[in-house]
Amino acid sequence: MKLSEVKQVLQQLTQIGFQLPNGELVPNHFHVTEVGKITKNFIDCGGTVRNEEVINFQLWNANDYDHRLHPEKLLNIIELSEKVLGLEDLEIEVEYQAETIGKFGLEFDGVNFLLATKQTDCLAKDKCGIPEEKPRVRLSELQQTSCCDPSSNCC
């Protein structure tokens, strides 16, 4: 989800909810402690130099049960961040504390923002010799298309 999409959604909401991948909601007394841009410059295992940029939101669970972050307040924080930091319309990455700091993508289901799981990946599979995963074929499909029928004379 891009920053512009988050801003658009916030304008329609009366309250903000973030849902973890396991279905649990982030407690509603959370705070957004950071809004910023993360730039990652790196070389992949194939030797290609890469540059990734994301907008980062950090969610923090406070013991402050009397204050809730309202959509207009988060929108104000985002707009200030855009002005001061010169943020572009980039994808959002959310940090949230679990056993360690977890990094999540962001989606919206019409009610809550969804913290979407992210996966590591090899970006140079062609240079590393890692074969692309082949699609799984069901046995019934294999039986229908197989030329190795005893009467086919191919075996």
C-alpha positions in Angstrom: 0.0 0.0 0.0 1.4 3.4 -1.0 1.4 6.5 1.2 -1.2 8.2 -0.9 -3.6 5.2 -0.5 -3.1 5.3 3.3 -3.9 9.1 3.4 -7.0 8.5 1.3 -8.2 5.7 3.6 -7.6 7.8 6.7 -9.8 10.5 5.4 -12.8 8.1 5.4 -12.2 6.5 8.8 -13.5 7.4 12.2 -11.1 5.1 14.0 -7.9 3.2 13.1 -7.3 -0.5 13.5 -4.3 -2.6 12.6 -4.7 -6.3 12.3 -1.8 -8.8 12.6 -1.4 -11.7 10.2 -2.8 -14.1 12.8 -6.1 -12.1 13.0 -5.4 -10.4 16.3 -5.8 -6.7 16.5 -3.0 -4.4 17.6 -4.3 -3.0 20.9 -6.2 0.2 20.2 -4.0 2.3 22.5 -1.0 1.9 20.2 1.0 4.9 19.1 2.8 5.6 15.8 6.2 6.5 17.1 7.9 7.0 13.8 7.1 8.0 10.2 10.1 8.1 7.9 11.8 6.9 4.8 14.2 4.0 4.9 16.7 3.7 2.1 18.4 0.4 1.6 21.5 0.2 -0.7 22.8 -3.3 -1.2 24.4 -5.8 -3.5 22.5 -9.0 -4.0 24.2 -12.4 -4.2 24.6 -12.1 -7.9 26.6 -8.9 -7.7 23.8 -6.4 -8.8 23.7 -3.2 -6.9 20.2 -2.4 -5.7 18.4 0.5 -4.0 15.1 0.1 -2.2 13.1 2.9 -0.5 10.0 2.5 1.7 8.0 4.7 4.0 8.2 3.3 7.5 5.6 3.5 10.2 6.6 2.2 13.6 3.7 1.0 15.9 4.3 0.9 19.6 2.1 -0.5 22.3 2.0 2.0 25.2 0.5 1.6 28.6 -1.4 4.8 27.9 -5.0 3.6 27.8 -6.5 7.0 27.8 -5.3 8.2 24.4 -6.2 6.8 21.1 -4.6 7.7 17.8 -7.4 9.1 15.6 -7.3 9.1 11.8 -7.0 12.9 11.5 -4.0 12.9 14.0 -2.2 10.2 12.0 -3.0 12.1 8.8 -1.4 15.3 10.3 1.7 13.3 11.3 2.0 12.0 7.8 1.6 15.4 6.2 4.2 16.9 8.5 6.5 14.1 7.6 6.0 14.7 3.9 6.7 18.3 4.3 9.8 18.1 6.6 11.3 14.9 5.2 10.2 15.3 1.5 8.5 11.9 1.5 7.5 10.5 -1.8 4.6 8.2 -2.6 6.3 5.0 -1.7 5.2 1.6 -0.4 4.6 1.5 3.4 6.5 -0.9 5.7 5.3 -1.2 9.3 7.4 -2.2 12.2 5.7 -3.7 15.2 7.1 -5.4 18.3 6.7 -9.1 18.6 9.5 -11.4 19.9 11.7 -8.9 18.0 10.8 -6.1 15.7 8.7 -7.5 12.9 8.5 -5.8 9.5 5.2 -6.0 7.6 3.7 -4.8 4.4 0.4 -2.9 4.7 -3.0 -3.6 3.1 -6.5 -2.4 3.9 -9.6 -4.7 4.1 -12.3 -1.9 4.2 -12.3 -1.8 8.0 -8.7 -2.4 9.3 -5.2 -1.9 8.1 -3.7 -5.4 7.7 -0.1 -6.1 8.6 0.9 -8.4 5.8 3.7 -10.9 6.2 6.9 -10.3 4.2 9.3 -13.0 3.0 13.0 -13.0 2.2 13.9 -14.0 -1.3 17.0 -14.5 -3.5 17.0 -11.6 -6.1 19.5 -13.3 -8.4 18.2 -16.8 -8.8 19.4 -16.9 -12.4 23.0 -16.1 -11.3 22.9 -18.4 -8.2 21.7 -21.5 -10.2 18.5 -21.7 -8.1 15.8 -23.2 -10.2 12.4 -21.5 -10.3 9.8 -23.5 -8.4 7.9 -25.8 -10.8 4.1 -25.8 -10.5 2.7 -28.7 -8.7 0.7 -31.2 -10.9 -2.2 -33.2 -9.4 -2.0 -36.9 -9.9 -5.4 -36.8 -11.6 -4.1 -34.3 -14.2 -1.0 -36.4 -14.7 -3.0 -39.5 -15.4 -5.2 -37.6 -17.9 -2.2 -36.3 -19.9 0.3 -39.1 -19.5 1.5 -40.8 -22.6 2.7 -43.7 -20.5 -0.5 -45.6 -20.8 0.4 -49.3 -21.3 -1.3 -49.2 -24.7 0.5 -46.0 -25.9 3.7 -47.8 -26.9 5.8 -44.9 -25.5 7.4 -46.7 -22.6 
